[in-house]
Amino acid sequence: MLTALTVVGIALAVTHTFVNGFHDAPNALALPVRFRALTPRVGLVFTALVNVAGVWTAGYLLTDWIIRGVPVPHDVVGSATIVCALVTTIGWNILTWWWGMPSSSTTALAGGLLGGLLGARAVDLGAEDPLTATALLEVVVPLILAPLAAYAAAWTLVPPLLHLLRHSEPDATTFRSRLALAIGAAAVAFGHGIHHGRRAAWIFATLLLCAGVPDPLAGPAPWLFLVVAAGLGTGTLFGAWRIAYTLSSRMVTIDPFRGAIAQGVAGSLLFLGGTLIPVPMSTSQTTAAAILGAGRQQRFHTVNTRVVRGILLVWALTVPACGVVSGTLLLALSPLL
């Protein structure tokens, strides 16, 4: 049973990495493509390469691994928990893509892991309570604190930067904004590669540890990061344009100048959250909140309230929905464990 779970888990981990790249590509590209800072084809190739660079940076320059606070046991129950969480997260990503909603893979996976562990504990397959303070922090930071910080920073920066450019010609401002959007796309994609590269590496490493294989992250593991980089980069090339349309047009009406501010804020926070202040962050929620904050700072009403309410509802349902589904799957598997 353990061997079967390990094989299935690795296949699902590869699929999850691909779907994650596909689902999150609009975070970097929605505004640059909307304002013609990048063409769709060039943008996808560009962000795929930057995502790969972020994965390798996480692998060789950083040592702190995300989701370390969720106490997944290194045994058959741990393998089953990860399998159930991956199935749930992949399904949630595909469902929210179909809805065109920028949802968080980070909180979906954390919710799936917590739900699976709670399901295992309910049938006496796990002794440790997964709802630790550190585990809850893995959910609270990307779900609440990071979007609030992104919204506040983008909203605050618009007036002073607009004041600095008050004497600039409109064409010059648009050109500078497009340049900033292209740079911001690279920053968001790089931060995404760091966060999701280290998370995917953690998934693969934990599955192998559950199967009794020595920790591949204890030393250099180029094959592991090659698999992660290939999955994330390839998924990015396919780009989930349904979500891009929501970010660039449906959620809020925004101009290139404010879009550039949103990209800069999101990219800066993701970089800081992946390097200097290592905390789990959602690329989707951080980017969407920054766009909403910058777009809200305008003279005229530009926010589509119905769409924003739908996005917030999806964010609020991510952890409980994924937790319930993953826990149910674990209970269904429990007789075999």
GIWOLIN-V138858 format. One line per field, one symbol per residue. ss: DSSP state (H for helix, E for strand, C for the rest). psi: psi as a letter, one per 30 degrees, with the letter a starting at -180 (. if undefined). burial: b if it has 24 or more other C-alpha atoms within 12 Angstrom, else e. A space follows every 10 residues. Layout:
ss=???
psi=???
burial=???
This chain:
ss=CHHHHHHHHH HHHHHHHHHH HHHHHHHHHH HHHHCCCCCH HHHHHHHHHH HHHHHHHHHH HCCCCCCCCC CCCCCHHHHH HHHHHHHHHH HHHHHHHHHC CCCCHHHHHH HHHHHHHHHH HHCCCCCCCC CCHHHHHHHH HHHHHHHHHH HHHHHHHHHH HHHHCCCCCH HHHHHHHHHH HHHHHHHHHH HHHHHHHHHH HHHHHHHHHH CCCCCHHHCC CHHHHHHHHH HHHHHHHHCC HHHHHHHHHH CECCCHHHHH HHHHHHHHHH HHHHCCCCCC CCHHHHHHHH HHHHHHCCCC CCECHHHHHH HHHHHHHHHH HHHHHHHHHH HHHHHHC
psi=eeeeeeeeee eeeeeeeeee eeefefeffe eeeeggfkle eeeeeeeeee eeeeeeeeef flfkklgffj ikkiaeeeee eeeeeeeeee eeeeefeefh kiljeefeee eeeeeeeeee efghfkfkkf ileeeeefee efeeeeeeee eeeeeefeee eeeegfgkke eeeeeeeeee eeeeeeeeee eeeeefeeee eeeeeeeeef ggkkjfgfak ieeefeeeee eeeeeeffji feeeeeefee ekkkleeeee eeeeeeeeee eeffdeijlk kkeeeeeeee eeeeffilel kfkjeeeeee eeeeeefeee eeeeeeeeee eefeff.
burial=ebeebbebbb bbbbbbbbbb bbbbbbbbbb bbbbbbbbeb eebbbbbbbb bbbbbbbbbb eebbbbbbbb bbbbbbbbbb bbbbbbbbbb bbbbbbbeeb bbbbbbbbbb bbbbbbbbbb beeebbeebb beeebbbbbb bbbbbbbbbb bbbbbbbbee eeeeeeeeee eeebebbbbb bbbbbbbbbb bbbbbbbbbb bbbbbbbbbb beeeebbeee eeebbbbbbb bbbbbbbbbb bbbbbbbbbb bbbbbbbbbb bbbbbbbbbb bbbbbeebbb bbbbbbbbbb bbbbbbbeee eebeeebbee bbebbbebbb bbbbbbbbbb bebbeee
